[in-house]
């Protein structure tokens, strides 16, 4: 006999009489968004007096307050049952959480859980991939089950009594059914999330669970068997990232019912949209916004592995957020059941956003500061880090600061500095590393017109051309090699013959700094590396050199500085 969802789903609190609020743990309850609160949430986050809070495991976090307080202090232990979870769901979750622990300490998970379960927005570095994914998967499940249970209970209540008072008390829906959006980079990530969800829901009875279209899902999202060759010059983290099903175009609807956990549900009847940004962008038909009504009532938005999504195409993520919780062009639900907050265009203040990345970045920061609005506020967690201790060659790192008054001028000023101050002094066997493809194209075009001796390596070039360019650079037939960050992300080539390096801008991924520097073979001499930076590169600088050195560098009156390592 197959297990049904209703066999293990927690039972929501019984409905109170019409006219009274239903009380549970979701972000909708026990909070009324008045005009003063809307004004407060409309303020830029930096004007909300952020506070720094030291947590036992996560360390220091920055809290940008909203207009409602957490029921439990940040970092305090919140048990699933305290967050409104049913006992079976909570027990399955705890069992899985303990399986993932290498040591008998669940403090990092419990601190993150206390933030997530209380519907605070979060951006930061997960301490453990398994634990943070387990945390938000369980949270989404609990939210969906509570919401669906409430809707079904209210439906039954309305069948018994359709008075105006009852109708007003039973406004429990958005414009569309999907209430959770989860964006991940690869199909294998989606497969892992679904596996976690089914184990949280069904526990030890998963073998008998009623999971709709499970075989099709395993066939399309399961392990393809692909592995990076052991002969490739790449670290284990790259081999792990690129192993398995790394297709990046997908979207699947997930629906909860009393009878089953259904995959490949029609989006109009789905509770969760699990997708890649590219797959979602295709559904939206680019910027046209087709089918954007499915994003009009999202209550939990998760963006996982931003560091990979950025390398794929960050514009797809931004496009999704541009349509999030906007009034739709069409409505597929009973308008009498729509919550007033949706009609008043306040949905964004009741949407929790969770953003996870292995490092901080100006684009991730911008997304969090401009596109998270939940009334509970935002928790920011990026511990200090640096990559210098991973550099294995003697290096003289020069810092060349470009003064920038307006962000819009940064690209032009950086290009002019490189053209006028750096390019003419470059020697044979110099690698020029360019993170942005647009900057790369501009440099390439300029070098072509100025008859510079160079070869180019970028992510769109075929392997035979890349091999020929690398060979010409190695044997000295070309003076410079112009290389993009995305090429290194996808290929991890070991570029031979590098004796000097220019970082046109620091890499988005700080680990690539040590990767590139360690390629060099300065023949017993200290490697010379030039870094061009602006004050807008603060995050990139602190990711590589640490916060203390970054502050010193940015405050120094000297335009050119240097550090030397043995």
C-alpha positions as semicolon CSV with decimal commas, in nm:
position;residue;x (nm);y (nm);z (nm)
1;X;0,000;0,000;0,000
2;X;0,141;0,338;-0,103
3;X;0,173;0,611;0,158
4;X;-0,029;0,924;0,089
5;X;0,075;1,275;0,179
6;X;-0,218;1,304;0,417
7;X;-0,082;1,013;0,618
8;X;0,218;1,216;0,732
9;X;0,125;1,580;0,667
10;X;0,090;1,794;0,978
11;X;-0,257;1,910;1,063
12;X;-0,294;2,286;1,063
13;X;-0,456;2,452;1,363
14;X;-0,833;2,438;1,339
15;X;-1,000;2,743;1,193
16;X;-1,124;3,002;1,433
17;X;-1,473;3,141;1,397
18;X;-1,524;3,390;1,111
19;X;-1,383;3,733;1,181
20;X;-1,085;3,609;1,380
21;X;-0,735;3,552;1,248
22;X;-0,608;3,203;1,194
23;X;-0,282;3,164;1,382
24;X;0,008;2,962;1,251
25;X;0,377;3,017;1,185
26;X;0,365;3,168;0,836
27;X;0,474;3,522;0,758
28;X;0,113;3,627;0,692
29;X;-0,016;3,583;1,043
30;X;-0,038;3,824;1,333
31;X;0,102;4,115;1,134
32;X;-0,088;4,398;0,971
33;X;0,099;4,611;0,719
34;X;-0,018;4,969;0,772
35;X;0,091;5,284;0,591
36;X;0,376;5,364;0,837
37;X;0,519;5,014;0,793
38;X;0,504;5,039;0,413
39;X;0,697;5,366;0,437
40;X;0,957;5,204;0,662
41;X;1,004;4,904;0,433
42;X;1,038;5,136;0,135
43;X;1,349;5,295;0,287
44;X;1,688;5,181;0,149
45;X;1,822;4,914;0,384
46;X;2,130;5,116;0,476
47;X;1,899;5,379;0,625
48;X;1,738;5,128;0,862
49;X;2,019;5,133;1,120
50;X;2,168;4,786;1,064
51;X;2,306;4,608;1,369
52;X;2,587;4,353;1,396
53;X;2,510;4,042;1,599
54;X;2,760;3,776;1,703
55;X;2,631;3,419;1,674
56;X;2,804;3,117;1,823
57;X;2,857;2,920;1,501
58;X;2,788;3,152;1,209
59;X;2,993;3,431;1,363
60;X;2,906;3,794;1,300
61;X;2,593;3,869;1,100
62;X;2,445;4,203;1,001
63;X;2,073;4,251;1,055
64;X;1,878;4,508;0,855
65;X;1,553;4,542;1,050
66;X;1,212;4,530;0,890
67;X;0,903;4,646;1,073
68;X;0,820;4,333;1,272
69;X;1,036;4,149;1,523
70;X;1,148;3,788;1,535
71;X;0,957;3,588;1,795
72;X;1,286;3,426;1,898
73;X;1,619;3,616;1,908
74;X;1,857;3,555;1,618
75;X;2,076;3,255;1,686
76;X;1,847;3,104;1,948
77;X;1,742;2,744;1,905
78;X;1,402;2,708;1,741
79;X;1,265;2,357;1,718
80;X;1,058;2,263;1,411
81;X;0,746;2,207;1,623
82;X;0,783;2,564;1,754
83;X;0,775;2,679;1,392
84;X;0,442;2,507;1,336
85;X;0,572;2,180;1,193
86;X;0,376;1,861;1,243
87;X;0,544;1,599;1,466
88;X;0,608;1,347;1,185
89;X;0,758;1,609;0,954
90;X;0,975;1,741;1,238
91;X;1,098;1,392;1,330
92;X;1,192;1,310;0,970
93;X;1,375;1,641;0,937
94;X;1,571;1,592;1,259
95;X;1,672;1,242;1,155
96;X;1,803;1,367;0,822
97;X;1,984;1,657;0,987
98;X;2,168;1,421;1,220
99;X;2,267;1,198;0,927
100;X;2,446;1,491;0,765
101;X;2,653;1,580;1,070
102;X;3,017;1,475;1,076
103;X;3,048;1,599;1,434
104;X;2,791;1,608;1,709
105;X;2,716;1,979;1,674
106;X;2,413;2,112;1,491
107;X;2,463;2,474;1,601
108;X;2,527;2,612;1,248
109;X;2,212;2,445;1,118
110;X;2,001;2,549;1,416
111;X;2,115;2,913;1,384
112;X;2,025;2,919;1,016
113;X;1,698;2,739;1,089
114;X;1,600;3,002;1,345
115;X;1,635;3,272;1,077
116;X;1,466;3,077;0,799
117;X;1,180;2,934;1,005
118;X;1,092;3,283;1,130
119;X;1,064;3,410;0,773
120;X;1,360;3,643;0,773
121;X;1,530;3,728;0,444
122;X;1,882;3,583;0,431
123;X;2,191;3,623;0,214
124;X;2,515;3,451;0,294
125;X;2,759;3,165;0,282
126;X;2,616;2,829;0,389
127;X;2,840;2,649;0,636
128;X;2,747;2,315;0,483
129;X;2,573;2,250;0,150
130;X;2,372;1,956;0,281
131;X;2,252;2,135;0,592
132;X;2,143;2,463;0,433
133;X;1,961;2,283;0,151
134;X;1,791;2,054;0,400
135;X;1,687;2,357;0,603
136;X;1,516;2,545;0,324
137;X;1,365;2,230;0,170
138;X;1,197;2,148;0,501
139;X;1,088;2,507;0,549
140;X;0,927;2,522;0,204
141;X;0,748;2,190;0,261
142;X;0,607;2,306;0,594
143;X;0,493;2,635;0,444
144;X;0,319;2,467;0,150
145;X;0,148;2,204;0,364
146;X;0,022;2,463;0,611
147;X;-0,101;2,687;0,329
148;X;-0,274;2,403;0,142
149;X;-0,432;2,269;0,460
150;X;-0,568;2,612;0,543
151;X;-0,709;2,657;0,192
152;X;-0,885;2,320;0,204
153;X;-1,025;2,388;0,551
154;X;-1,154;2,726;0,440
155;X;-1,307;2,569;0,129
156;X;-1,503;2,332;0,351
157;X;-1,608;2,621;0,572
158;X;-1,734;2,819;0,273
159;X;-1,934;2,521;0,150
160;X;-2,119;2,530;0,481
161;X;-2,160;2,907;0,509
162;X;-2,110;3,164;0,231
163;X;-2,191;3,475;0,432
164;X;-1,991;3,792;0,360
165;X;-1,826;3,762;0,700
166;X;-1,713;3,406;0,627
167;X;-1,584;3,500;0,280
168;X;-1,376;3,785;0,425
169;X;-1,235;3,553;0,692
170;X;-1,136;3,296;0,430
171;X;-0,920;3,512;0,207
172;X;-0,620;3,280;0,200
173;X;-0,476;3,277;-0,153
174;X;-0,272;3,475;-0,401
175;X;-0,341;3,547;-0,765
176;X;-0,187;3,212;-0,863
177;X;-0,128;2,885;-0,683
178;X;0,257;2,864;-0,693
179;X;0,382;3,002;-0,361
180;X;0,747;2,897;-0,369
181;X;1,019;2,950;-0,628
182;X;1,351;2,764;-0,605
183;X;1,626;2,846;-0,855
184;X;1,935;2,624;-0,882
185;X;2,199;2,592;-1,156
186;X;2,186;2,226;-1,262
187;X;1,937;1,941;-1,297
188;X;2,138;1,740;-1,044
189;X;2,069;2,013;-0,785
190;X;1,697;1,991;-0,855
191;X;1,715;1,614;-0,819
192;X;1,887;1,643;-0,481
193;X;1,624;1,890;-0,357
194;X;1,337;1,661;-0,459
195;X;1,510;1,366;-0,291
196;X;1,543;1,571;0,028
197;X;1,180;1,682;0,014
198;X;1,046;1,331;-0,031
199;X;1,262;1,199;0,253
200;X;1,146;1,481;0,481
201;X;0,782;1,411;0,395
202;X;0,775;1,032;0,388
203;X;1,070;0,939;0,612
204;X;1,142;0,565;0,628
205;X;0,829;0,495;0,426
206;X;0,965;0,655;0,110
207;X;0,976;0,320;-0,072
208;X;0,596;0,305;-0,052
209;X;0,541;0,677;-0,106
210;X;0,297;0,799;-0,369
211;X;0,524;1,023;-0,578
212;X;0,375;1,113;-0,915
213;X;0,604;1,088;-1,223
214;X;0,903;0,984;-1,011
215;X;1,050;0,754;-1,278
216;X;1,032;1,023;-1,545
217;X;1,196;1,268;-1,306
218;X;1,478;1,026;-1,224
219;X;1,535;0,962;-1,594
220;X;1,552;1,332;-1,683
221;X;1,720;1,471;-1,371
222;X;1,919;1,177;-1,235
223;X;2,291;1,109;-1,265
224;X;2,406;1,089;-1,628
225;X;2,730;0,918;-1,531
226;X;2,943;1,204;-1,666
227;X;3,267;1,266;-1,478
228;X;3,555;1,504;-1,544
229;X;3,861;1,314;-1,662
230;X;4,114;1,243;-1,390
231;X;4,384;1,364;-1,629
232;X;4,237;1,717;-1,632
233;X;4,433;1,982;-1,446
234;X;4,147;2,069;-1,213
235;X;4,084;2,062;-0,841
236;X;3,838;1,828;-0,674
237;X;3,576;2,099;-0,620
238;X;3,555;2,155;-0,998
239;X;3,530;1,783;-1,069
240;X;3,252;1,751;-0,812
241;X;3,067;2,054;-0,949
242;X;3,074;1,931;-1,309
243;X;2,998;1,565;-1,235
244;X;2,658;1,420;-1,318
245;X;2,361;1,593;-1,479
246;X;2,476;1,951;-1,536
247;X;2,211;2,055;-1,786
248;X;2,113;2,413;-1,703
249;X;1,776;2,449;-1,881
250;X;1,482;2,304;-1,688
251;X;1,167;2,385;-1,495
252;X;0,929;2,155;-1,314
253;X;0,613;2,213;-1,114
254;X;0,557;2,033;-0,782
255;X;0,210;1,993;-0,633
256;X;0,098;1,872;-0,290
257;X;-0,233;1,694;-0,245
258;X;-0,384;1,453;0,005
259;X;-0,308;1,163;-0,225
260;X;0,037;1,234;-0,366
261;X;0,350;1,442;-0,403
262;X;0,328;1,518;-0,775
263;X;0,618;1,609;-1,003
264;X;0,563;1,770;-1,344
265;X;0,241;1,928;-1,227
266;X;0,091;2,197;-1,447
267;X;0,219;2,532;-1,315
268;X;-0,138;2,651;-1,267
269;X;-0,184;2,363;-1,020
270;X;0,168;2,365;-0,869
271;X;0,275;2,480;-0,525
272;X;0,648;2,493;-0,602
273;X;0,833;2,597;-0,917
274;X;1,175;2,430;-0,919
275;X;1,385;2,560;-1,206
276;X;1,706;2,700;-1,344
277;X;1,708;3,073;-1,425
278;X;1,743;2,989;-1,796
279;X;1,447;2,751;-1,784
280;X;1,235;3,014;-1,612
281;X;1,346;3,285;-1,856
282;X;1,234;3,067;-2,146
283;X;0,893;3,026;-1,983
284;X;0,873;3,405;-1,953
285;X;0,981;3,434;-2,320
286;X;1,270;3,664;-2,238
287;X;1,150;4,005;-2,124
288;X;0,800;3,960;-2,269
289;X;0,670;3,826;-1,939
290;X;0,458;3,548;-2,084
291;X;0,318;3,328;-1,806
292;X;0,461;3,573;-1,551
293;X;0,134;3,540;-1,356
294;X;0,278;3,219;-1,211
295;X;0,528;3,440;-1,022
296;X;0,266;3,685;-0,895
297;X;0,213;3,522;-0,554
298;X;0,551;3,384;-0,448
299;X;0,588;3,369;-0,070
300;X;0,930;3,199;-0,048
301;X;1,198;3,261;-0,314
302;X;1,523;3,064;-0,293
303;X;1,830;3,139;-0,505
304;X;2,086;2,866;-0,438
305;X;2,449;2,850;-0,558
306;X;2,459;3,209;-0,681
307;X;2,832;3,171;-0,751
308;X;2,744;2,925;-1,029
309;X;2,434;3,109;-1,148
310;X;2,645;3,421;-1,197
311;X;2,884;3,236;-1,427
312;X;2,590;3,098;-1,627
313;X;2,402;3,424;-1,683
314;X;2,302;3,649;-1,395
315;X;2,062;3,842;-1,619
316;X;1,824;3,545;-1,605
317;X;1,806;3,572;-1,224
318;X;1,738;3,946;-1,241
319;X;1,468;3,889;-1,502
320;X;1,288;3,648;-1,267
321;X;1,295;3,900;-0,981
322;X;1,167;4,174;-1,209
323;X;0,843;3,974;-1,248
324;X;0,822;3,850;-0,890
325;X;0,502;3,945;-0,707
326;X;0,379;4,187;-0,972
327;X;0,006;4,216;-1,041
328;X;-0,071;3,962;-1,313
329;X;-0,235;4,017;-1,650
330;X;-0,473;3,729;-1,578
331;X;-0,604;3,559;-1,264
332;X;-0,670;3,186;-1,238
333;X;-0,813;3,176;-0,888
334;X;-1,138;3,277;-0,720
335;X;-1,098;3,652;-0,665
336;X;-1,306;3,623;-0,346
337;X;-1,030;3,409;-0,193
338;X;-0,742;3,648;-0,276
339;X;-0,575;3,808;0,025
340;X;-0,618;4,188;0,043
341;X;-0,240;4,234;0,053
342;X;-0,219;4,109;-0,307
343;X;-0,492;4,345;-0,420
344;X;-0,313;4,632;-0,244
345;X;0,016;4,544;-0,420
346;X;0,188;4,459;-0,090
347;X;0,285;4,102;-0,180
348;X;0,658;4,174;-0,184
349;X;0,649;4,264;0,187
350;X;0,528;3,911;0,266
351;X;0,778;3,727;0,048
352;X;1,081;3,566;0,211
353;X;1,398;3,558;-0,002
354;X;1,688;3,322;0,069
355;X;2,013;3,378;-0,125
356;X;2,306;3,138;-0,090
357;X;2,655;3,177;-0,235
358;X;3,007;3,062;-0,153
359;X;3,137;3,420;-0,166
360;X;3,004;3,774;-0,164
361;X;2,971;3,972;-0,484
362;X;2,842;4,313;-0,581
363;X;2,561;4,161;-0,788
364;X;2,444;3,935;-0,504
365;X;2,460;4,231;-0,268
366;X;2,256;4,443;-0,507
367;X;1,991;4,171;-0,537
368;X;1,961;4,144;-0,158
369;X;1,956;4,518;-0,094
370;X;1,714;4,607;-0,373
371;X;1,490;4,304;-0,417
372;X;1,424;4,171;-0,064
373;X;1,138;4,340;0,119
374;X;1,004;4,097;0,381
375;X;0,867;4,271;0,688
376;X;1,091;4,056;0,912
377;X;1,409;4,218;0,776
378;X;1,731;4,089;0,619
379;X;2,014;3,888;0,778
380;X;2,352;3,921;0,604
381;X;2,625;3,661;0,664
382;X;2,957;3,673;0,480
383;X;3,254;3,585;0,702
384;X;3,594;3,739;0,628
385;X;3,810;3,531;0,396
386;X;4,123;3,555;0,183
387;X;4,299;3,356;-0,088
388;X;4,658;3,476;-0,042
389;X;4,755;3,175;0,168
390;X;4,677;2,953;-0,134
391;X;4,933;3,125;-0,358
392;X;5,229;2,893;-0,410
393;X;5,470;3,111;-0,612
394;X;5,675;3,417;-0,509
395;X;5,481;3,722;-0,620
396;X;5,502;4,100;-0,634
397;X;5,141;4,211;-0,653
398;X;5,097;4,571;-0,766
399;X;4,769;4,749;-0,691
400;X;4,675;5,021;-0,940
401;X;4,381;5,227;-0,819
402;X;4,155;5,403;-1,069
403;X;3,962;5,695;-0,924
404;X;3,590;5,668;-0,993
405;X;3,330;5,922;-0,883
406;X;3,027;5,765;-1,053
407;X;2,962;5,395;-1,100
408;X;2,852;5,451;-1,460
409;X;3,201;5,578;-1,545
410;X;3,392;5,282;-1,398
411;X;3,417;5,075;-1,716
412;X;3,539;5,368;-1,929
413;X;3,795;5,484;-1,672
414;X;3,931;5,132;-1,620
415;X;3,972;5,085;-1,996
416;X;4,150;5,418;-2,037
417;X;4,387;5,340;-1,750
418;X;4,480;5,002;-1,898
419;X;4,525;5,153;-2,246
420;X;4,730;5,453;-2,135
421;X;4,922;5,329;-1,829
422;X;4,957;4,951;-1,851
423;X;4,938;4,807;-2,202
424;X;5,251;4,973;-2,340
425;X;5,467;4,837;-2,055
426;X;5,365;4,473;-2,081
427;X;5,637;4,217;-2,150
428;X;5,648;3,885;-2,334
429;X;5,449;3,595;-2,180
430;X;5,191;3,817;-2,006
431;X;4,845;3,679;-1,929
432;X;4,569;3,943;-1,920
433;X;4,275;3,811;-1,716
434;X;3,940;3,981;-1,786
435;X;3,632;3,880;-1,580
436;X;3,368;4,051;-1,798
437;X;3,312;3,930;-2,154
438;X;3,203;4,280;-2,255
439;X;3,534;4,423;-2,131
440;X;3,710;4,138;-2,307
441;X;3,551;4,227;-2,642
442;X;3,644;4,591;-2,599
443;X;4,007;4,509;-2,522
444;X;4,026;4,260;-2,807
445;X;3,894;4,513;-3,056
446;X;4,135;4,779;-2,936
447;X;4,433;4,543;-2,953
448;X;4,337;4,443;-3,306
449;X;4,333;4,806;-3,420
450;X;4,660;4,885;-3,239
451;X;4,832;4,580;-3,393
452;X;4,924;4,427;-3,058
453;X;5,079;4,078;-3,059
454;X;4,821;3,870;-2,874
455;X;4,597;3,565;-2,878
456;X;4,253;3,531;-2,723
457;X;4,091;3,257;-2,518
458;X;3,723;3,287;-2,435
459;X;3,429;3,059;-2,356
460;X;3,276;3,076;-2,704
461;X;3,589;2,965;-2,892
462;X;3,612;2,602;-3,016
463;X;3,870;2,376;-2,852
464;X;4,095;2,361;-3,159
465;X;4,131;2,740;-3,165
466;X;4,191;2,749;-2,791
467;X;4,464;2,487;-2,824
468;X;4,633;2,676;-3,106
469;X;4,621;3,006;-2,913
470;X;4,769;2,850;-2,600
471;X;5,047;2,688;-2,802
472;X;5,142;3,016;-2,974
473;X;5,154;3,193;-2,639
474;X;5,361;2,919;-2,475
475;X;5,624;2,923;-2,751
476;X;5,647;3,301;-2,752
477;X;5,504;3,355;-3,099
478;X;5,249;3,587;-2,941
479;X;5,329;3,832;-2,665
480;X;5,000;3,845;-2,473
481;X;4,716;3,606;-2,397
482;X;4,376;3,764;-2,335
483;X;4,153;3,535;-2,127
484;X;3,800;3,551;-1,980
485;X;3,688;3,432;-1,638
486;X;3,409;3,215;-1,779
487;X;3,664;3,023;-1,986
488;X;3,848;2,935;-1,666
489;X;3,521;2,850;-1,493
490;X;3,415;2,598;-1,758
491;X;3,751;2,466;-1,885
492;X;4,013;2,508;-1,608
493;X;4,293;2,500;-1,864
494;X;4,647;2,518;-1,732
495;X;4,800;2,802;-1,936
496;X;5,169;2,729;-1,986
497;X;5,431;2,999;-2,033
498;X;5,283;3,260;-1,799
499;X;5,556;3,484;-1,654
500;X;5,355;3,802;-1,588
501;X;4,988;3,861;-1,508
502;X;4,751;4,154;-1,541
503;X;4,418;4,133;-1,360
504;X;4,207;4,380;-1,556
505;X;3,969;4,333;-1,264
506;X;3,976;4,079;-0,983
507;X;3,784;3,758;-1,058
508;X;3,424;3,729;-0,942
509;X;3,519;3,396;-0,785
510;X;3,807;3,468;-0,543
511;X;3,944;3,115;-0,581
512;X;4,036;3,196;-0,939
513;X;4,297;3,447;-0,818
514;X;4,516;3,175;-0,669
515;X;4,435;2,946;-0,963
516;X;4,569;3,198;-1,215
517;X;4,871;3,304;-1,010
518;X;4,974;2,943;-0,947
519;X;4,984;2,883;-1,325
520;X;5,284;3,112;-1,354
521;X;5,638;2,987;-1,409
522;X;5,862;3,292;-1,350
523;X;6,182;3,083;-1,386
524;X;6,316;3,140;-1,038
525;X;6,220;3,507;-1,033
526;X;5,935;3,665;-0,845
527;X;5,612;3,680;-1,047
528;X;5,497;4,030;-1,133
529;X;5,123;4,080;-1,121
530;X;4,933;4,402;-1,187
531;X;4,583;4,451;-1,049
532;X;4,361;4,735;-1,170
533;X;4,087;4,818;-0,921
534;X;3,838;5,086;-0,825
535;X;3,667;5,156;-0,491
536;X;3,365;4,972;-0,636
537;X;3,566;4,648;-0,620
538;X;3,555;4,632;-0,240
539;X;3,385;4,292;-0,224
540;X;3,627;4,137;-0,472
541;X;3,926;4,280;-0,287
542;X;3,808;4,157;0,052
543;X;3,732;3,811;-0,090
544;X;4,093;3,773;-0,203
545;X;4,300;3,983;0,036
546;X;4,082;4,001;0,347
547;X;3,894;4,291;0,500
548;X;4,192;4,445;0,682
549;X;4,416;4,468;0,375
550;X;4,123;4,591;0,165
551;X;4,051;4,878;0,404
552;X;4,418;4,971;0,409
553;X;4,438;4,964;0,030
554;X;4,129;5,177;-0,024
555;X;4,228;5,436;0,238
556;X;4,588;5,476;0,119
557;X;4,668;5,808;-0,054
558;X;4,901;5,625;-0,294
559;X;4,761;5,534;-0,634
560;X;5,003;5,243;-0,678
561;X;5,088;5,003;-0,395
562;X;5,250;4,661;-0,379
563;X;5,273;4,354;-0,161
564;X;5,556;4,102;-0,188
565;X;5,544;3,736;-0,090
566;X;5,823;3,480;-0,088
